[in-house]
């Protein structure tokens, strides 16, 4: 399953971890030096949310920022019981 937000299209981003050694000049050393750079991925903060999509309730994977912005219309709470639905 792709790690992509269904509303904003946010996906993983590339980045790197920079390893440094030494003491900074400000702290009284001779300065820090880069010893290694390794690749890494920044993943979006995806949440599985029950939402109204085109008039029907379904689960969608959206980023936390999309929820905070109010882009997600949450599904209404269920008021009926399972026994009532079977009888009707």
C-alpha positions in Angstrom: 0.0 0.0 0.0 1.4 3.4 -1.0 2.2 5.9 1.8 0.3 8.7 0.1 -2.4 11.0 1.5 -5.7 10.5 -0.4 -6.6 14.2 -0.1 -3.4 16.2 -0.3 -1.2 13.8 -2.3 1.6 14.0 0.3 4.1 11.2 0.0 7.5 10.1 1.3 10.4 12.6 0.7 14.1 11.9 0.4 16.6 13.3 2.8 19.9 12.5 4.4 21.4 11.9 7.9 24.7 13.8 8.3 27.1 12.3 10.8 29.5 14.8 12.4 32.4 14.4 14.7 34.5 16.8 16.7 33.9 19.7 19.1 32.5 23.0 17.7 34.8 26.1 17.6 32.3 27.9 19.8 32.7 25.3 22.5 36.5 25.5 22.3 37.3 22.7 19.8 38.8 22.8 16.3 35.5 22.5 14.6 33.2 19.7 13.5 33.7 17.6 10.4 31.3 15.5 8.3 32.3 11.8 8.5 29.3 10.2 6.7 26.1 11.0 4.8 23.4 8.3 4.6 20.1 8.5 2.8 16.8 8.3 4.6 13.1 8.9 4.0 10.7 11.3 5.6 7.2 9.6 5.8 4.0 11.6 6.0 2.0 11.2 9.2 -0.9 9.1 7.8 -4.0 8.3 9.8 -6.8 5.9 8.9 -10.1 7.9 9.2 -13.7 7.0 8.7 -15.0 9.8 6.5 -17.8 10.8 4.2 -16.7 10.5 0.6 -19.2 11.2 -2.2 -22.1 10.7 0.2 -20.9 7.3 1.5 -18.9 6.3 4.6 -15.5 4.7 4.0 -12.1 4.5 5.5 -9.4 6.8 3.9 -5.8 7.3 4.7 -5.1 11.0 5.2 -2.2 13.0 6.6 -2.6 14.6 10.1 -2.2 18.0 8.5 -5.2 17.4 6.3 -7.3 16.5 9.4 -6.1 19.7 11.2 -6.9 21.9 8.2 -10.5 20.5 8.2 -10.3 18.8 4.8 -11.8 15.6 6.2 -15.6 15.4 6.8 -15.9 12.8 9.6 -18.7 10.2 9.4 -21.7 10.6 11.7 -21.9 8.3 14.7 -24.1 5.2 14.1 -27.4 5.4 16.0 -29.1 2.2 15.0 -28.5 -1.3 16.5 -27.6 -4.4 14.5 -30.8 -6.2 15.5 -33.0 -3.4 14.1 -31.3 -3.5 10.8 -31.8 -7.3 10.5 -35.5 -7.0 11.3 -36.1 -4.2 8.8 
